[in-house]
Amino acid sequence: MRELIAAHRGRTLVYFLRVELAETFIRHASRREAAEFTTEDMASWWEPDDRLGVPGEIVIPQTSDLHATVDRIFRDAFVDDCRRS
């Protein structure tokens, strides 16, 4: 990922969704794809702080609901476009 970010010539936004493992299980169970892998699989992959550590990386807390998260990313992605108009 870091190589892709470094190679990208345009603006790059990087987000890390900080969610506890127990909350990850709850969110996963609500997905249509929940049967594709188990909580044991997820526990083996999970890292509590798996940020990339790149400049400008934004941490989204687990308290941010879906709409607030989407709104944040949308605003961040289009803020420069809106200022140019």
Summary of the structure (lengths in Angstrom):
residues: 85
radius of gyration: 15.6
end to end distance: 31.7
largest distance: 49.2
contacts: 147
relative contact order: 0.19
helix: 52%
strand: 9%
